[in-house]
Amino acid sequence: MEDDRSRAAFMATVSVGDTLAGTVAEVTRSGAVILLDGFPEAPIGFIGSLDYSRRSSGASLQAGDRVSTAVLAVDHPRCQILLSRSATEHPQLWAFLKALQPGQHLAGTVAAIENFGVFVDLDDGPEHPTLPGVGFITIPELSWHWFEDTSEVISVGEHVVCEFRAFDTTNGEARLSLRATQPDPFLDFASTSHVGQILHGTVTKLVPFGAFVRVEGGIHGLIHLSELSDTPIETPDEAVQIGDEVTVTITDIDPVRRRLALSRRRPPAE
């Protein structure tokens, strides 16, 4: 009980952004456990593996190494202080990222495209010590429109303007959105369409639970398996194929989740 009280008392003095020094007590696959100078009773500091193994920091950490870190979060329920070594090693980068405000527009050049997202070298930002750019756009944030390949939306060397969403303290990067700078076509569609409306479209993708159809304005809707045919079917290709032109009826429009439900079944006879 006394140890718990002293630990809680120490953690109460720590704030996000503080600089703390300590000694690496243990290194695991998930991160490094740190014995902080201000609390030698137990190793309550933790540096995530993505941070402690950065190439800019030289060799990966080992037990006994001394570190200087910045506090990312104080997790009272778990009695743990989350730390970043990169924050103290690259103060210019951290200061730039901390000063950004959600919704702020940032310009930059696409530096690299990966299957998990796009790196952007920001015009007014510092270089990242290990990544191709300080800015990063996840795949869903590239466009409001459906696309199969990132090359349909963006290319290396292209200059873009994005909206800042969040400071990713794990990777030391600015999470960006390209689509947030553009009007959402689904909202326009939803405002001018209604349940029961008949549309014409093209089947673009088959999935076990139904078929996706591109209708007006490039909007995609789902025809559930149960709505593909008037007779029971087990797979969507029993009713449609990719590329088929179909006539559908809107059964539901969800502007919040950006979902459009469609049906090919004939309405019941009155």
C-alpha positions as CSV (number, residue, x, y, z in Angstrom):
1,M,0.0,0.0,0.0
2,E,2.8,2.4,0.8
3,D,4.5,1.6,-2.6
4,D,1.1,2.4,-4.3
5,R,0.8,5.7,-2.5
6,S,4.3,6.8,-3.3
7,R,3.9,5.8,-6.9
8,A,0.7,7.7,-7.2
9,A,2.2,10.7,-5.5
10,F,5.1,10.7,-8.0
11,M,2.9,10.3,-11.0
12,A,0.8,13.2,-9.8
13,T,3.8,15.5,-10.2
14,V,4.3,14.4,-13.9
15,S,2.7,16.2,-16.8
16,V,2.6,15.7,-20.6
17,G,5.6,17.4,-22.1
18,D,7.9,17.0,-19.1
19,T,11.4,15.8,-19.7
20,L,12.4,12.8,-17.6
21,A,15.7,10.9,-17.4
22,G,16.1,7.3,-16.4
23,T,17.8,3.9,-17.0
24,V,16.5,1.1,-19.2
25,A,15.5,-1.8,-17.0
26,E,14.2,-4.2,-19.7
27,V,13.7,-4.3,-23.4
28,T,10.9,-6.4,-24.8
29,R,9.3,-6.8,-28.3
30,S,6.7,-4.1,-27.4
31,G,9.1,-1.5,-26.0
32,A,11.6,-0.5,-23.3
33,V,10.7,-0.3,-19.6
34,I,12.4,2.6,-17.8
35,L,13.4,3.1,-14.2
36,L,13.0,6.8,-13.8
37,D,15.4,8.9,-11.7
38,G,12.6,10.5,-9.7
39,F,11.1,7.1,-8.8
40,P,13.7,4.4,-8.2
41,E,11.3,2.0,-6.5
42,A,9.9,0.5,-9.7
43,P,10.3,0.8,-13.5
44,I,7.1,2.7,-14.4
45,G,8.3,4.5,-17.6
46,F,7.7,2.9,-21.0
47,I,9.0,3.7,-24.5
48,G,7.2,2.1,-27.4
49,S,9.3,-0.1,-29.8
50,L,8.7,2.2,-32.8
51,D,10.3,5.0,-30.8
52,Y,13.3,3.3,-29.1
53,S,14.5,1.5,-32.3
54,R,14.5,4.6,-34.6
55,R,17.5,4.5,-36.9
56,S,18.3,8.1,-36.0
57,S,19.0,7.0,-32.4
58,G,21.7,4.6,-33.4
59,A,21.5,1.0,-32.0
60,S,18.4,-0.2,-30.3
61,L,18.2,0.3,-26.6
62,Q,19.7,-2.2,-24.2
63,A,19.2,-2.8,-20.4
64,G,21.4,-0.4,-18.5
65,D,21.3,2.4,-21.1
66,R,20.7,5.9,-19.9
67,V,17.9,7.9,-21.7
68,S,16.4,11.3,-21.7
69,T,12.7,11.3,-22.7
70,A,9.6,13.4,-23.0
71,V,6.3,12.5,-21.4
72,L,3.6,11.6,-23.9
73,A,0.9,10.4,-21.4
74,V,0.4,9.6,-17.8
75,D,-1.7,6.4,-17.4
76,H,-2.8,6.4,-13.8
77,P,-5.0,3.3,-14.0
78,R,-2.1,1.2,-15.3
79,C,0.5,3.0,-13.2
80,Q,2.6,3.8,-16.2
81,I,4.2,6.8,-17.8
82,L,4.4,6.7,-21.6
83,L,7.6,8.3,-22.9
84,S,9.3,9.3,-26.1
85,R,13.1,9.4,-26.7
86,S,12.6,10.8,-30.2
87,A,10.9,13.9,-28.7
88,T,14.0,14.9,-26.8
89,E,16.4,14.0,-29.7
90,H,14.4,16.0,-32.3
91,P,13.0,19.0,-30.4
92,Q,12.5,21.1,-33.6
93,L,10.3,18.4,-35.1
94,W,8.3,18.0,-31.9
95,A,7.9,21.7,-31.4
96,F,6.6,22.0,-35.0
97,L,4.1,19.2,-34.6
98,K,2.8,20.4,-31.1
99,A,2.1,23.8,-32.6
100,L,-0.2,22.5,-35.3
101,Q,-4.0,22.9,-34.8
102,P,-6.7,20.4,-36.0
103,G,-8.3,21.8,-39.2
104,Q,-5.2,23.7,-40.2
105,H,-4.2,23.4,-43.9
106,L,-0.7,22.3,-44.7
107,A,1.0,22.1,-48.2
108,G,3.6,19.7,-49.3
109,T,5.0,17.3,-51.9
110,V,4.1,13.6,-52.0
111,A,7.4,12.0,-51.1
112,A,6.5,8.3,-51.1
113,I,3.4,6.0,-51.5
114,E,3.1,2.8,-49.6
115,N,0.3,0.3,-49.4
116,F,-0.7,1.7,-45.9
117,G,-0.6,5.4,-46.8
118,V,1.2,8.4,-48.3
119,F,4.1,10.4,-46.9
120,V,4.1,14.1,-47.6
121,D,7.2,16.3,-47.3
122,L,5.7,19.5,-45.8
123,D,6.7,22.9,-47.3
124,D,7.1,24.6,-44.0
125,G,8.0,21.6,-41.8
126,P,11.3,20.1,-40.7
127,E,12.7,16.9,-42.2
128,H,11.7,13.7,-40.5
129,P,14.8,11.8,-39.1
130,T,13.6,8.4,-40.4
131,L,10.5,8.7,-42.6
132,P,10.2,10.2,-46.1
133,G,8.1,13.1,-44.8
134,V,6.6,14.6,-41.6
135,G,3.1,14.4,-43.1
136,F,1.2,11.2,-43.5
137,I,-2.2,10.4,-45.2
138,T,-3.9,7.1,-44.5
139,I,-5.6,5.4,-47.5
140,P,-9.2,6.2,-46.4
141,E,-8.2,9.9,-46.1
142,L,-7.1,10.3,-49.7
143,S,-10.4,10.7,-51.4
144,W,-14.2,10.6,-50.9
145,H,-14.5,8.6,-54.1
146,W,-14.0,4.9,-54.5
147,F,-10.6,3.8,-55.9
148,E,-8.8,0.6,-56.4
149,D,-5.2,2.0,-56.6
150,T,-3.6,5.1,-55.0
151,S,-2.3,6.0,-58.5
152,E,-5.9,7.0,-59.4
153,V,-5.8,9.7,-56.7
154,I,-2.2,10.8,-56.1
155,S,1.3,10.5,-57.4
156,V,4.9,10.9,-56.1
157,G,6.1,14.5,-56.7
158,E,2.5,15.9,-56.7
159,H,2.0,19.1,-54.7
160,V,-1.0,18.8,-52.3
161,V,-2.8,20.8,-49.7
162,C,-4.2,18.7,-46.8
163,E,-6.0,19.3,-43.5
164,F,-4.1,18.5,-40.3
165,R,-6.0,16.0,-38.2
166,A,-3.7,14.9,-35.3
167,F,-0.2,14.7,-34.0
168,D,0.9,11.0,-34.1
169,T,3.3,10.9,-31.1
170,T,4.2,7.3,-31.8
171,N,5.8,8.0,-35.2
172,G,6.5,11.7,-34.8
173,E,4.4,12.7,-37.8
174,A,1.4,14.9,-38.7
175,R,-1.7,12.8,-39.7
176,L,-3.3,14.5,-42.6
177,S,-6.5,14.3,-44.7
178,L,-6.6,15.1,-48.4
179,R,-10.3,14.5,-48.8
180,A,-11.2,16.9,-46.0
181,T,-10.2,19.8,-48.2
182,Q,-12.7,18.7,-50.8
183,P,-16.6,18.7,-50.7
184,D,-18.1,15.3,-49.8
185,P,-20.2,14.2,-52.8
186,F,-22.1,11.7,-50.6
187,L,-23.7,14.6,-48.7
188,D,-24.9,16.2,-51.9
189,F,-26.2,12.9,-53.1
190,A,-28.0,12.3,-49.8
191,S,-29.6,15.8,-49.9
192,T,-31.2,15.2,-53.3
193,S,-32.1,11.5,-53.1
194,H,-34.7,9.6,-51.2
195,V,-35.7,6.0,-50.1
196,G,-37.7,4.4,-52.9
197,Q,-35.9,6.3,-55.7
198,I,-34.9,4.2,-58.7
199,L,-31.3,4.5,-60.0
200,H,-29.2,3.0,-62.7
201,G,-25.7,1.8,-62.0
202,T,-22.8,-0.5,-62.7
203,V,-21.7,-3.4,-60.6
204,T,-18.1,-2.8,-59.5
205,K,-17.3,-5.4,-56.8
206,L,-18.7,-8.7,-55.5
207,V,-18.3,-9.7,-51.9
208,P,-19.7,-12.7,-50.0
209,F,-22.5,-10.6,-48.6
210,G,-23.6,-8.8,-51.7
211,A,-22.5,-6.5,-54.6
212,F,-21.3,-2.9,-54.7
213,V,-22.8,-0.7,-57.4
214,R,-21.6,2.7,-58.7
215,V,-24.5,5.0,-59.2
216,E,-24.7,8.7,-60.2
217,G,-21.8,11.0,-59.2
218,G,-19.5,8.1,-58.6
219,I,-21.4,7.1,-55.4
220,H,-21.2,3.5,-54.4
221,G,-24.0,1.6,-52.7
222,L,-24.4,-2.0,-51.5
223,I,-27.0,-4.5,-52.6
224,H,-27.2,-7.1,-49.9
225,L,-27.2,-10.7,-50.9
226,S,-30.9,-10.9,-49.8
227,E,-31.8,-8.0,-52.1
228,L,-30.0,-9.2,-55.3
229,S,-32.7,-11.5,-56.5
230,D,-36.4,-12.3,-56.0
231,T,-35.3,-16.0,-55.5
232,P,-32.9,-17.2,-52.8
233,I,-29.2,-17.3,-53.9
234,E,-26.0,-18.3,-52.0
235,T,-23.5,-16.1,-53.8
236,P,-23.8,-12.8,-55.6
237,D,-22.4,-14.1,-58.9
238,E,-25.6,-16.1,-59.2
239,A,-27.4,-12.8,-59.9
240,V,-24.8,-10.3,-61.2
241,Q,-21.3,-10.0,-62.6
242,I,-18.8,-7.2,-62.4
243,G,-19.6,-4.7,-65.1
244,D,-23.3,-5.5,-65.3
245,E,-25.6,-2.5,-65.7
246,V,-28.4,-2.8,-63.2
247,T,-31.5,-0.9,-62.1
248,V,-31.8,-0.5,-58.3
249,T,-34.0,1.0,-55.7
250,I,-32.7,3.0,-52.7
251,T,-33.7,1.3,-49.4
252,D,-31.7,3.4,-47.0
253,I,-29.4,6.4,-46.9
254,D,-27.1,7.0,-44.0
255,P,-25.3,10.4,-44.3
256,V,-23.4,10.0,-41.0
257,R,-21.8,6.6,-41.9
258,R,-21.9,7.4,-45.7
259,R,-23.7,4.2,-46.5
260,L,-26.2,3.6,-49.3
261,A,-28.3,0.5,-49.3
262,L,-29.9,-0.7,-52.6
263,S,-32.2,-3.4,-53.8
264,R,-32.8,-5.2,-57.2
265,R,-35.9,-7.0,-55.9
266,R,-39.3,-6.1,-57.4
267,P,-41.6,-4.3,-54.9
268,P,-44.4,-6.5,-53.7
269,A,-47.6,-6.2,-55.7
270,E,-50.3,-4.0,-54.1
